[in-house]
Amino acid sequence: MAVTKAIVKPALLVWARDRAKVRAEDAAKAANVDLERLEAWERGDDAPTIGQLRLLAAKYHFPLAVFYLPEPPADFMPLRDFRRLPEADGTTITPDLAFHIRSAHERRELALELYEELRSEPQRFPLKATIKDDPEKVGQAIRDFLEVDADNQRQAARQDRAFDFWRRRLEERDVLVFVISGPHYAVELSQMRGFAIARAELPVIVVNGRDYSQGGKAFTLLHELAHIILGESAISNGAADYLGDTPDEQRIERFCDAVAAAALMPRDLLLSIPEVAPTGAREWSDIELRNIARNIGVSREALLIRFVSLKRATWEFYRDQRARFQEEYRQAAEAKKEDKRPVPIKRSVMLMSWNGRGFTRLVLRSYYDQRITLNDVSSFLGAKVKHIPALERAAFQMAE
């Protein structure tokens, strides 16, 4: 029986594997062939069958149609990598993380096309800064831009919705915020906490949903926002740990941490708290840190870093406590892995987290205006048609 070969250009095979960050050995295994056969495909000495091409497409997280393009697509602008990774083999971006970076770029490009179809334009992002600027002033500029004050911030914190609160404010101003959630293509926190795509129109922030803390995700969100304000697309994986960074990278990361802290925990807000108001650095009990952090919707670690900048704690005390925080994080992650009980999450909730309210609303508006079909809505949001009514309700519900 004759085997039908896929008519695909070798350059597309090479491009797709490279962009997917998949090793040749792993690609060959996915296609059920040896390495020599894969290399022959990529040289053009042979070609995969349709079935083998489908296997490669699934491994690379690309639609099959990509392999039939006349030439490799133009690459997206790279993201500066600020992560400190313990990788022995030199790999810095995993296939799953590469998929999320591509997906964020693609949804942004789709959003721009939908705006054009609607004969509308997104708001231009107005905030700009350099690392020579005062982080306190930049943090206050963020609060002013997002119309955040102590009362509405505390209200969100009381509801344990700190991240949701800041996310909504950004999405209302045409910043796309996506969250990596669910079991598919998951990325460990040690690999990435967040990344930013800095653009004047529709900047993008992606936050790793494996951080289950609202305060922790809020800090990541504001840290990545600081990268956008600097005009710096970047990948990050944590605050206040700059080992392995170049001096230039250290300055940028410290600035972004300082801006995020100033936006989340402005000086006047913290000094209005009786326990914080007295001058001088001191040691803080875990109960004190927990109560203050919960009151304003931040993590204990972020709060303690802020206390250092306000001279209410020392770096030595922070470093001692950080070791304890890290051990708590590790134990919580281990407990999560060992707990095999399924967590019931509605598909509509997961899709709203993944796509964000801003992107979901834009897609639905395009459908209402008869610019796209219901099948397009399903494809763009990754939702079955039966889930779309629930997404509509979630997308347009009023903020609590």
N, C-alpha and C positions, 0 to 999 in steps of 0.2 A: 504493500500500500504506500503510495507516494506521500511524503511529509511536506506540508505547506510551510515554507519559510516566510518569516515576516520581512516585508520590504522596508527596512529601517536603515538610516545612515549610521555608520559606526561612530561618527562624531557625536550623535545624540546619545548613544549608549555610554560613551566616555563622560560626556557632560552630565548626564543624569546621575551616574554613580558618584562622580566627584561632588556634585551639589548635595547629594544625599548623605555624604560623609560615610559611605559604606566601603569597607575594604574589599578588594577583589576576591579574596578567599571566601568572605561571607556572601558576596553576591553569587559566586559560583555554587556555593552550597544551597542557597535559596532556589536557584534554577535547576538544581539536581544534575549539575555537570561538573567536570573537573576544571581546575584553574586554566589549563591550556585551552580548553574549548571557549571559555569566557574571553580569554585574551585574543583568540582567533576572531570572535565576534567583534571585539573592539578595534581590531586591525582591519576588518573588512574581508578577511579570508574566508569567513563563514558567516552564517546568520542564524539567529534563534528561530525556533518555531513560534507560532502565535501563542501557544500555551506557555512556552518558556519566557516569552516577552511579558506575558501577564504576571508571571511569578516575579520577574525583575521589577515590574511596575509596583507590585504590592510591597516588595522589599524596600524600594526607594521612596515609597509614599508619593508616587506621581500617578496622575491619570494616564491611561494607556495612550490617549490621543497625543500626549506630549512627544512620544517617540516617532510620530509621523509628521512632525513639523519639518519645514524645508531646511531649517538650520537651528542650532541651539539658540534659545532666547537670550537677550541681553541680561546680564547679571544685575541683581539689585546691589545697591551700595552696601559695602560690608559694615558690620557693627564692631566697634572697638571692644576688645575683650579685656575686662578688668577683673576677671575671676582668678582666684588662686586655686588651681586644681592639682590634686595629688595623683595625676595620671602618669603611670610608668611608661606607657608606650608613646607619649607625646600627643595623643589625641586630645583636642580641646573642645570639639563640638561633636556630640553624638548624633547618630541618624535621627533620633526622635527630636532632639533640640533643633537640628537643621530643618526638620519638617515644620516645627512651630514658627521658626523665623520666616520660612517661605510663606506659610499660611498667613502670617500677620501682614507681610508685604502684599500678598495677593488680595486679601480682604480690603486693605487700604486702597489699592488700585481699583477694585470693584466699586468701592464707595465713591471714589472720584467720578467714575463713569456714571453711577446712578445720579449723582448730583447734576452732572451734565445733562442726562436724560430729563431730569426734572426742571432743567433751566434755572438752576439755583447754584449757590456757592457756599461752601462751608466757611465758618468764621476763620480768619487768619489768626494764628497764635501770636499774641502780642508781646509776651515776656521774653526779654533777652538779658544776658549777663555774661560777665567774664569772671574767672577765678580771682581777679583782683577786686571784685566788688565785695561789699560787706554782706555776709550770709544772712545776718539779721534783717537787713533791709530787703533782701531778695525773698526771705521767708515771709515777711509782712506783705510784700507785693503779691505773693501767691494767695495769701488770705484775702487781700482786698479784691483780687481778680475773681476768686471763687466765692466771695461774699460769705466768708466764714467768720463767726464771732464765738466768744466763749460760750454763750447760751446754746446755740444750735450744735456746737461741737460736743458739749456735755450731754445734751439730750441724746445724741446718737450714741455716745459712750454708754449711757445708762441702758440703752436698748441692745448693747453689744453689737452695734452696727457701724463701728468706726470706719472700716474699709469701705463698706457700702456707701456711707455718707460722702466720703471724699471722692469715690468713684463717680457717683451721680453728679457731683459738682463739676467734675472734669468733662464727663460725657455731655452735659448740658452746654458746654463751651466747645464742642466738636473736637475733643481729644478722644480717640478710640482707645478703650481699655478692654483688653481681652484677658481671660484667666484660663490657665491650663488646668483642666479639671477632668475627673473621671479616670478610669484605668487605662485608656488607650493612649499610647505614645506619651506616657508619663515621664517626667524629668525629675530626678532627685534634687532636693534642695542643695545638696553639696555641689551639684553641677550648675544650677542657675536659680536665683531667686527672682530675677526680673530682667527685662531688657527694654530698650527704648529705641524707637525710630524717629529721629528728629527731623521734622519737616515743618514748613511754615503753614501748610494746610494739612489738616487731619494727621497730626503727630500721633504716634501709637505707643502705648505702654502695655507690656505683657507681664503679668504677675503669675508666679507659680502657686497654684492652689494647694500644693502640699504643705504650705505654711497654713496651719489651721487657725492661727491667731488673727483676729481682726486687727489688732494693733500692729502685729508684725507685718501683715500685708499692707497696712496703711503706710508704714515707714518705707517699705519697698516702693510703693506707688509714688511717694513724694521724692524719694531718692532718684527714681528714673525720670520724674518730672524735672528735677534739677539738671539732669543730663540734656533734656530737650531744651531747657532754657539756655544752656551753654551751646546748643547747636551740635551736640555730640551724640550720635547713635552709639549705643553701648550695651554690653551684657555685664551684669553684676551678680555677685552671690553673697553679699553680706556686708555688714557695717563694722567699722573700727578694727579691721584686720587687714593690714596692708603689706604683710610680709610677702616678698617676691615681686611687688610692684616696683616699677621704675620711679625715681623721684617725681617725674612729671605726672605719672599715674596716681601716685600717692596724693599729690596736691589736688588733683581733680576729684578723687574719691572722698577726701576729707571735706572738700568744699560741698560736694553733693550731700554728704552726711550732715554737715552743718546746716545747710539750707533746709533739708527735710526736718531736722530737729527744730529749727526756728519756726517753720511753718506749723508743725504739729504742736509744739510746746513753746509759744512765745513767752518771752521773759515776764511780761506783765501778768500773764495768766498764771504762771508758776509761782511768782512772788506774791500773788493774791492768796495762796494757800498758806494757812498759819504755820504749818510745820516747815515750810520751805523759806518763809520770809526772813528769819534771822540770818545774819551774815555769818560767813565762815564755813569751811568744809568740815564734814563729820561723817561718821559711818551711819548707814541706814539699815534698819531691820527689813527683813523680807516682807513682813506685814505692812510696814510703812510704804515700801515701794509698790507693793501690790495694790494697796488702796488708792494711792495717788494716780498710778498708771490706769487703773480701771475707771477712775473718775473722768479722765480726759481722753481715754481711748487710745492708749499707746502701750507698748510692751515695757516690762520692767527694765530690760537692757537698754532700750532707747532712752528711757527716762533717766537712767543712771549716767549715760553718756552726756545727756543734757545737763545734769547736775555738775558734771566735771567742767563743762564750758561756763557755767554760771558760778563756779567756785563754791559749790555746795557739796562737792565730793572730790576726792583725789583720784588720779589715774591709777595709783597703786591699789586703792580700794576697788575701783572698777575692774581692774585686771583680775583681782582675787575673786570677785563675784562672777565675772564672765566665765571662769572655769566651771563654776557651779551651774550657771545658765546652760552652758554647752552640754554638760552632763545630763541636765534635765531634758534638753532637746533630744539627746541621743536616746535616753530611756523612753521618752514618749514615742519616738519613731520606732523603736524596737517593739514596744507594746502594740503599736498600730499594725506592724507587720504580723505579729503573733495572733492578733485578734482576727480570726478568719470569718467572723460573722458578717454577712453582707449588710451594707448600709443602704437602706432604701432611699434612693434619690430619684425624684421625678425627672423624666427625660427633659421636660420643658425647663426645669430649674437648671439642669446641667447645661443645656444649650444656651440659656440666657447668660449663665456665667461665662461660657466659652466665647460667645459672640458679643456680649455687652449690650446694654440698652440702646446706645447710640446707633450702632450698626444695625441692630434688629429693627429699630424704628425706621431707619432709612430704607431698608429692604421692603418693609411693609407699606411705607408711604408710596414707594415706586409701584407696588402692586395695586394699591388703591387708585393711583393715578393712571392705571392701565398701561404702564411702561414696561412691565414684565408680567409673566404668567405665574400661575400658582405653582407650576412645576419649577419655575425659576426660583421662587421663594423657598421651596423645599430644598433645592440644590444649594442655594447661597447660604442658607442657615444650617444645612446638614440635618434637616428635620423631615420626618414623615408628615404627610399632609394632615394626618389625624392630630399631630402635636401643635399645629399652627394656631388654633384658637387659644390654647393655653399660653403660647408665646405672646400672642396679641395682648392678652390680659396682663401678663407680667410686664410687657414692654411699655404699656401706657398707663399703668396704675400710678396713682399719686404717691409722692414720697411720704413716708410715715413721719 
